[in-house]
Amino acid sequence: MKWLIAALTVALLLLQYRMFLSNDGIREVMRLQDAVTVQQAENSRLSERNRQLAAEVHDLKQGYAALEERARTELGMIAGNESFYQVVPQKAAGSAGAQVPVVPPLRSLSRTALAR
């Protein structure tokens, strides 16, 4: 009976060693749990980005409001019934002879130009 108890104790110690101290034990499980947490955070960030992109695609397909906004901000276009005023600041006293950059005129924004 003493040999059986000694053998079971040795087996228990070997299993404990493998569980706590080996490379595929508890440390590996904790590392994998951390990796899963990081991946879940990345997935939620990418899911939100995909939702925003899907909403933008829907807006671009359904109406002209998003298309007009992009034309105004990215292409510098204005609508045909709007007036564009460019305010040029006066030259400062210390910058005599400084050149003010000339901005090219904006293109007209029309529904036919948006449809292309």
SVG drawing of the C-alpha trace seen along z (x, -y; Angstrom):
<svg xmlns="http://www.w3.org/2000/svg" viewBox="-31 -98 40 100">
<polyline fill="none" stroke="black" stroke-width="0.4" points="0.0,0.0 2.9,-2.3 4.2,-1.8 0.8,-2.7 0.6,-5.9 4.2,-6.8 3.5,-6.2 0.3,-8.3 2.2,-11.1 4.9,-11.0 2.3,-11.0 0.6,-13.9 3.8,-15.9 4.7,-15.2 1.3,-16.4 1.5,-19.5 5.0,-20.2 3.6,-19.9 0.6,-22.0 2.4,-24.9 6.0,-24.9 6.0,-23.5 5.6,-25.6 2.2,-24.2 0.7,-24.6 -1.1,-27.5 1.3,-30.1 0.4,-29.2 -3.3,-29.4 -2.9,-32.8 -0.9,-34.0 -3.6,-32.7 -6.3,-34.5 -4.4,-37.7 -4.0,-37.2 -7.8,-36.6 -8.5,-39.8 -6.3,-41.8 -7.8,-40.3 -11.3,-40.9 -10.5,-44.6 -9.0,-44.8 -12.1,-43.0 -14.5,-45.5 -12.4,-48.5 -12.5,-47.0 -16.2,-46.2 -16.9,-49.8 -14.8,-51.0 -16.7,-48.7 -20.0,-50.0 -19.0,-53.5 -17.8,-52.6 -21.0,-50.8 -23.0,-53.8 -20.9,-56.1 -21.4,-53.7 -25.1,-53.7 -25.2,-57.5 -23.2,-57.8 -25.5,-55.3 -28.8,-56.8 -28.5,-60.5 -26.5,-63.5 -25.9,-65.1 -22.8,-63.0 -21.6,-63.3 -21.9,-67.1 -20.1,-67.2 -17.2,-65.2 -17.1,-67.4 -17.0,-70.5 -14.3,-69.3 -12.0,-67.3 -12.4,-69.0 -13.2,-72.5 -16.4,-72.8 -19.4,-75.1 -23.0,-74.9 -24.2,-76.9 -26.5,-79.1 -23.8,-79.9 -21.3,-82.7 -17.8,-82.2 -15.9,-84.9 -12.2,-84.7 -11.0,-86.9 -7.4,-87.9 -5.8,-89.3 -4.0,-92.6 -0.2,-92.6 1.4,-92.8 3.6,-95.8 6.7,-93.6 6.1,-91.7 6.5,-94.4 6.7,-92.9 5.3,-89.5 3.4,-87.8 -0.2,-86.5 -0.7,-83.2 -3.2,-83.2 -5.9,-80.5 -7.3,-79.2 -11.0,-79.6 -13.3,-76.9 -15.1,-74.6 -18.9,-74.8 -20.8,-71.9 -23.7,-70.6 -25.9,-67.5 -24.6,-66.2 -21.0,-66.5 -21.9,-64.7 -23.5,-61.8 -20.3,-60.9"/>
</svg>
